[in-house]
Structure formats: C-alpha cells, structure tokens
Amino acid sequence: MAHVEISTDSFQQTQASVSRRQLISGLFNVVGLLVILVATLVLLALVIQLVAQGAPRLNWKFFSSFASSDYNEAGILAPLVGSALVMLVTAAIAVPLGVAAGIYLEEYAPKNWLSALIEINVTNLAGVPSIVYGLLALGFFNQTLKLGESIVTAGLTLALLILPIVIVTTREALRAIPSLLREAAYALGASKWQVIWDHILPYSSGSILTGVIIGLSRAIGETAPLITIGALTFIAFLPPSPVKAEFPFISFEWLQAPFTVMPIQMFNWVSRPEPEFQINAAAAGAVLIFMTLAMNGLAIYLRYRFRKGVKW
Amino acid sequence: MTDPSLPSSKVAQYTQKKATRELQEWLIQAVLFLAGFSCVATTIAIMYILISESVFFFQQISIWEFLTSTDWSPLFDPPGYGILPLVSGTLTTTLVALFVAVPMGTIAAIYLSEFASAKLREVVKPILELLAGIPTVVYGYFALLFVTPALQWLYAPMGPFLSGRFPDLFPVELSGFNMLGPGIVMGLMITPLISSISEDAMRAVPIGLREGSYAMGATRLQTALRVVFPSAISGISAAYILGISRAVGETMIVAIAAGLQPTFTFNPLESAATITAYIVQVSLGDLPYGSIEYQTIFAAGLTLVIVTLVFNIIGYFLSRRFRETY
C-alpha cells in the first residue's frame, strides 16, 4: 500500500475544521434544549398564572354557585353540568359514528373514487376552522332543523368537530393489528364482521379509547363553535334531570335545555372590564385546564401502557 | 360445491344460513358506509349553508365592494362591507404566529429527531402534546393578561424613542389590545403541531442516509440540516402549511386579546380584528335571522373556508411535489 504523506499543516487544518463543526453542532444541542425548555416554561407559566390568580375563588362555593353579577357570588355550577351533558351527547354521537366510519375506511372501502372522496373529506374536515362548525350549527341545526340553542345542538356540533380525530385514530388502531389475527379467524370460518367485532375491535379498543379521550378533551375546551349558536353565559338554573321518579325513569328533556359550558363562562368573565372578574376567569381557567390536562394525561398514559403491553 | 354425502335437508339449512349471514354482512357494510359518508355529508352541509347564506349577502352587496373596500363596519351607520381589514388582521396575526412557531417548531423537531436521547424524547413529547391540548380560551386569557402586559413592560422604555423616529409605525405606548401578543401566543400554540409532524417526517428518513453522511465526516448538525431536513421537506412543508391553516382559523385568542376593531393595517403593534374574531363578535350580540348583519358572518365564514382550503391544497401539492420515496 502506498504511503500518503500528510503535512502537519493540513492535518491541523482538518483538526480545526472538525472541532469547529463539532462546536457548532454542540451549540445547536444547547439551542434545541432551550427551545424545549421554553415550551415547558410556557406550560408551567400558564398553569401557575391561572392557579395563582384564581386561588382566592377556588373553593366549594365557586363550584356550587350559579352565575351572578356579583363576582364574589358567581360560580361555575351551571357550566360544569353543561359541559358534562354536552360531552355526553358528543361522545354518544362521535364514538359510534367515528369508529364505524374508521372501520369502513380501513376494512371495507374498495379502492374507488367514492372511498377516495370520503378519505379526502376526512382530511379536509380536520383542517376546517372550528368556528366554521359553529356557522354550520347556527345555519343548519339551529335554523333549518330547529333544534334551538340547546344541549343537543352543541353536542352534535362538537361531535362533528371531533369526528375526524376519532376516525383517524380508529384507522391507526385497526392498522396496527397484524393480519395474522384476521387470517386465523377467517380460516375458522368467521365472516368479515365476526372477525372485526370479535377479534380486531377488542384488540384495538385501547388505542381507540385513547383517540376518543383526546377528541373529547379537544371538545371540552372548544369555545368558538358554541358562541355562534348563542350558548348563554348567564344561566342560573340546571337543565331538567335525566332521571325521573316516575315511569319511564329516564327523561330526555335536558337535551333541549339552554346551557352554558366552561370555556364560554371563562370567555365571558375574561371579556368583562372589571378586574375582579378576571380572578373568576382565572379560577374557571384553572378548572378547565385541569380537566383537559387530566384527560390528555390519561390518554398519554393509556397509549404508553398499551404500547408496552402488546407484543405481537 | 355441495358434499354429496350430506342429506339434502342439511344442505338447504346451510344454504339458508349462508344467505342470512350474507344479508347480515351486507346490512352491516351498508351501515358502516353511511357512517363513513357522514363526513362527505358534513362537508356538503357546511358548503351549502355558507354559500346559500352568502348568496343573499352578495345580492345586496357587490362582490367588488366586498373584496376591495377597506372599510368593514356592517354594524354601524353608514355600513361598510369590505373584507380587507379582516383579511389584513388575519394575515398579520398569522405571520406573527409563524415567526414564532416555524423556528421553534423546526428546531424542536430537529432536536427531538436527531439529537435527543430516547429517554428525553419520551418525556418531552407528552409535554408538547399537553401544550397542544390546552383550550384556546385559556391561551386567550394568557395572551391578554400575561403576554401583553409583559410586552408592554418591554416596550415602555423604547416606545417614546421609536415613535419619535417613526411616528407612523410605532405608538408611544403599546395598547392593551394588539396583534403582537395574541400572535406570539398563537405561535406557541401551533409550535407542538409543527414540531410533531416535522419530527415524524424526519424520523421516517432512512438511517442509511444519516450513516452515509456521518461516514463523510459530517457532524450531527450538518447531517440534520443538509441530509435529513431536505429529505423530509415534504412532511415539513406540510407541517408549516397545517400550521398556517390552523393560525388562520384560530378564533378565541384573537377574539380575546387583539381587540375587536376592524382596521386595515399590517402593523402588529396595532389592535385589529380577524375574520374569526368578527364572527364571534357578531354572534355575541342578538342578530335577527335573515338580516344582512346576520349574513355577513356567513360571507366572512366562506372567505375563511376558501383561504384555509387554498392553503390545504397548496400543502397537498407541496408534499406531492417534494415527495421522496425510499
């Protein structure tokens, strides 16, 4: 092998170039960490700001009182109940519809223009601004279908809003199931639906649940589409109870009741000029952020657990 | 094929069973198809509502006035129906948001994909996800009562000097409602979106490309910027476009913190209204169904949908144009 002579000069040059480039690379490492740190600090600052500002109001009275023009008396009972009921309607519509659509697109849809159209629509709907759903609710549910400014309108609107999230996570969950499982079930004579219902869905239900929780946490914080349908901000009563003493024990009157939800109550308090109401807003925000963070945290934890537990 | 050894009654029973099963399967498939089709129905309903209400609007207001006039004051007398002030507000807040989100999101993505250890990534990704999950009304509160006061404090010492030099550009004092604060917060909000999609795109780049680059003596950063980033550009550009479309459609942050006065300006230090904020403002009042003011929000909504649709289509073609297949 021929021996190549390297002059000390060029060797030093190379060495300098390497260490310079390594330094720049190392600097970027620091910059990247800083960016991550900033994001974390923002999250912390937000939570701390809300809790610190809202602390004087975060007591039992705040949770058990209705809205009031006196900032000391005002509470979040009506929006808490409202949020819970709206979420119930949203989940009751979005989960079956979204999971069914996801199953269709992943397992059944033939490769033709119609399936392509549905797929494009799902992607597109995910990008439609939330307030546009509010306009749909105002023009269609409220004016055309005459559902009014009610819990059912709000639930429907938010269900449509989170439908793409549920569909996409359902598809991903189904795709993650190995085809071995399908083939085994088919080999035993199961029909397509039996394969899906008895085998694929039970295995993917965990991941689907994660997507549903993330979708619902998005819906619970959504304000804009409910403002357009005119969700009231001053409600001093609860919707009729869904459980009744006499037969048939269940009533659906509450579906048609006017309502308010947490984010709308918070928005209303933020936009008041009196600084005292900002404290109420902060307290409502702290409750809201606790709910969404808890839901998101649960989803992240579930996903982590399922990923760890499943070994195909 | 039927087995000759089976009695014919048994065969008939099986055929019967098979027929009911096939019918059942067909029914299930039909129901599932309808569920899938509900997405198409939603899109159709959205477009129908927006267009039908806007048609009434454009019967009274010319499209020319709507697109070129710089006066948007439908609730005042005399009313003005030019969408440009709302568009300028939307574009300005979006630009401010992008100035924050694109560098932060890209750096975070490069860092998480190329530099961070697997352990750190496991911790950081959930934090970013939580950041993306915070309700926008809370971000609005944050913009109005935390970021804007902080900006005012920062701006106070240089305000008089700057406004002395450029009185048209810089106010003496930063107003409590401006587009800068909500823009920055919006940028923080879409940073996780951009970083997570970009990171996915970069991690999809095959390891062989990186190894080739390292073998040529490149550092981590050089590999990230000159090999991984260009290879993942389709996914990254899609992330940027999604971020833009998210910022354009963002409602509550700007409705709370940017002020609600439609002003034709591109100066982020001034207060202005966006398309979305205007819709909120009108919805808060009591507007009679069918009035021209009621219809303005549908015309504004249609503009919004068209703008976001254009961005989505650009994103689609960008990601197709630069798609690399491995």
HADDOCK unambig.tbl for C-alpha pairs under 7 A between the chains (distance, minus, plus):
assign (segid A and resid 21 and name CA) (segid B and resid 219 and name CA) 6.57 0.50 0.50
assign (segid A and resid 22 and name CA) (segid B and resid 219 and name CA) 6.17 0.50 0.50
assign (segid A and resid 25 and name CA) (segid B and resid 219 and name CA) 6.56 0.50 0.50
assign (segid A and resid 25 and name CA) (segid B and resid 220 and name CA) 6.22 0.50 0.50
assign (segid A and resid 25 and name CA) (segid B and resid 221 and name CA) 4.89 0.50 0.50
assign (segid A and resid 29 and name CA) (segid B and resid 111 and name CA) 6.93 0.50 0.50
assign (segid A and resid 29 and name CA) (segid B and resid 115 and name CA) 6.72 0.50 0.50
assign (segid A and resid 32 and name CA) (segid B and resid 107 and name CA) 5.85 0.50 0.50
assign (segid A and resid 32 and name CA) (segid B and resid 108 and name CA) 5.77 0.50 0.50
assign (segid A and resid 32 and name CA) (segid B and resid 111 and name CA) 5.26 0.50 0.50
assign (segid A and resid 35 and name CA) (segid B and resid 104 and name CA) 6.26 0.50 0.50
assign (segid A and resid 35 and name CA) (segid B and resid 108 and name CA) 6.29 0.50 0.50
assign (segid A and resid 36 and name CA) (segid B and resid 108 and name CA) 6.35 0.50 0.50
assign (segid A and resid 40 and name CA) (segid B and resid 127 and name CA) 6.77 0.50 0.50
assign (segid A and resid 43 and name CA) (segid B and resid 131 and name CA) 6.16 0.50 0.50
assign (segid A and resid 46 and name CA) (segid B and resid 142 and name CA) 6.63 0.50 0.50
assign (segid A and resid 97 and name CA) (segid B and resid 35 and name CA) 5.45 0.50 0.50
assign (segid A and resid 100 and name CA) (segid B and resid 32 and name CA) 5.24 0.50 0.50
assign (segid A and resid 100 and name CA) (segid B and resid 35 and name CA) 5.86 0.50 0.50
assign (segid A and resid 101 and name CA) (segid B and resid 32 and name CA) 5.91 0.50 0.50
assign (segid A and resid 101 and name CA) (segid B and resid 33 and name CA) 6.86 0.50 0.50
assign (segid A and resid 101 and name CA) (segid B and resid 35 and name CA) 4.84 0.50 0.50
assign (segid A and resid 101 and name CA) (segid B and resid 36 and name CA) 3.97 0.50 0.50
assign (segid A and resid 104 and name CA) (segid B and resid 32 and name CA) 5.40 0.50 0.50
assign (segid A and resid 104 and name CA) (segid B and resid 33 and name CA) 6.00 0.50 0.50
assign (segid A and resid 104 and name CA) (segid B and resid 36 and name CA) 6.46 0.50 0.50
assign (segid A and resid 105 and name CA) (segid B and resid 36 and name CA) 6.99 0.50 0.50
assign (segid A and resid 118 and name CA) (segid B and resid 36 and name CA) 6.74 0.50 0.50
assign (segid A and resid 118 and name CA) (segid B and resid 37 and name CA) 6.39 0.50 0.50
assign (segid A and resid 118 and name CA) (segid B and resid 39 and name CA) 6.71 0.50 0.50
assign (segid A and resid 118 and name CA) (segid B and resid 40 and name CA) 6.03 0.50 0.50
assign (segid A and resid 121 and name CA) (segid B and resid 39 and name CA) 6.16 0.50 0.50
assign (segid A and resid 121 and name CA) (segid B and resid 40 and name CA) 5.87 0.50 0.50
assign (segid A and resid 122 and name CA) (segid B and resid 39 and name CA) 6.19 0.50 0.50
assign (segid A and resid 128 and name CA) (segid B and resid 305 and name CA) 6.92 0.50 0.50
assign (segid A and resid 129 and name CA) (segid B and resid 246 and name CA) 7.00 0.50 0.50
assign (segid A and resid 129 and name CA) (segid B and resid 249 and name CA) 4.59 0.50 0.50
assign (segid A and resid 129 and name CA) (segid B and resid 250 and name CA) 6.89 0.50 0.50
assign (segid A and resid 131 and name CA) (segid B and resid 276 and name CA) 6.97 0.50 0.50
assign (segid A and resid 132 and name CA) (segid B and resid 301 and name CA) 6.26 0.50 0.50
assign (segid A and resid 135 and name CA) (segid B and resid 298 and name CA) 6.99 0.50 0.50
assign (segid A and resid 136 and name CA) (segid B and resid 46 and name CA) 5.48 0.50 0.50
assign (segid A and resid 136 and name CA) (segid B and resid 49 and name CA) 6.41 0.50 0.50
assign (segid A and resid 139 and name CA) (segid B and resid 49 and name CA) 6.10 0.50 0.50
assign (segid A and resid 140 and name CA) (segid B and resid 49 and name CA) 6.84 0.50 0.50
assign (segid A and resid 193 and name CA) (segid B and resid 25 and name CA) 6.56 0.50 0.50
assign (segid A and resid 218 and name CA) (segid B and resid 133 and name CA) 6.63 0.50 0.50
assign (segid A and resid 221 and name CA) (segid B and resid 135 and name CA) 4.54 0.50 0.50
assign (segid A and resid 222 and name CA) (segid B and resid 135 and name CA) 6.50 0.50 0.50
assign (segid A and resid 223 and name CA) (segid B and resid 137 and name CA) 6.85 0.50 0.50
assign (segid A and resid 224 and name CA) (segid B and resid 251 and name CA) 6.49 0.50 0.50
assign (segid A and resid 224 and name CA) (segid B and resid 252 and name CA) 6.49 0.50 0.50
assign (segid A and resid 224 and name CA) (segid B and resid 280 and name CA) 6.90 0.50 0.50
assign (segid A and resid 227 and name CA) (segid B and resid 280 and name CA) 6.61 0.50 0.50
assign (segid A and resid 227 and name CA) (segid B and resid 283 and name CA) 6.34 0.50 0.50
assign (segid A and resid 227 and name CA) (segid B and resid 284 and name CA) 6.81 0.50 0.50
assign (segid A and resid 228 and name CA) (segid B and resid 280 and name CA) 6.49 0.50 0.50
assign (segid A and resid 228 and name CA) (segid B and resid 283 and name CA) 4.90 0.50 0.50
assign (segid A and resid 230 and name CA) (segid B and resid 283 and name CA) 6.61 0.50 0.50
assign (segid A and resid 230 and name CA) (segid B and resid 284 and name CA) 6.95 0.50 0.50
assign (segid A and resid 263 and name CA) (segid B and resid 137 and name CA) 6.37 0.50 0.50
assign (segid A and resid 267 and name CA) (segid B and resid 137 and name CA) 6.44 0.50 0.50
assign (segid A and resid 270 and name CA) (segid B and resid 141 and name CA) 6.68 0.50 0.50
assign (segid A and resid 271 and name CA) (segid B and resid 256 and name CA) 6.82 0.50 0.50
assign (segid A and resid 285 and name CA) (segid B and resid 138 and name CA) 6.01 0.50 0.50
assign (segid A and resid 289 and name CA) (segid B and resid 134 and name CA) 6.47 0.50 0.50
assign (segid A and resid 292 and name CA) (segid B and resid 133 and name CA) 6.90 0.50 0.50
assign (segid A and resid 292 and name CA) (segid B and resid 134 and name CA) 6.66 0.50 0.50
assign (segid A and resid 293 and name CA) (segid B and resid 130 and name CA) 6.41 0.50 0.50
assign (segid A and resid 296 and name CA) (segid B and resid 130 and name CA) 6.47 0.50 0.50
assign (segid A and resid 300 and name CA) (segid B and resid 126 and name CA) 6.87 0.50 0.50
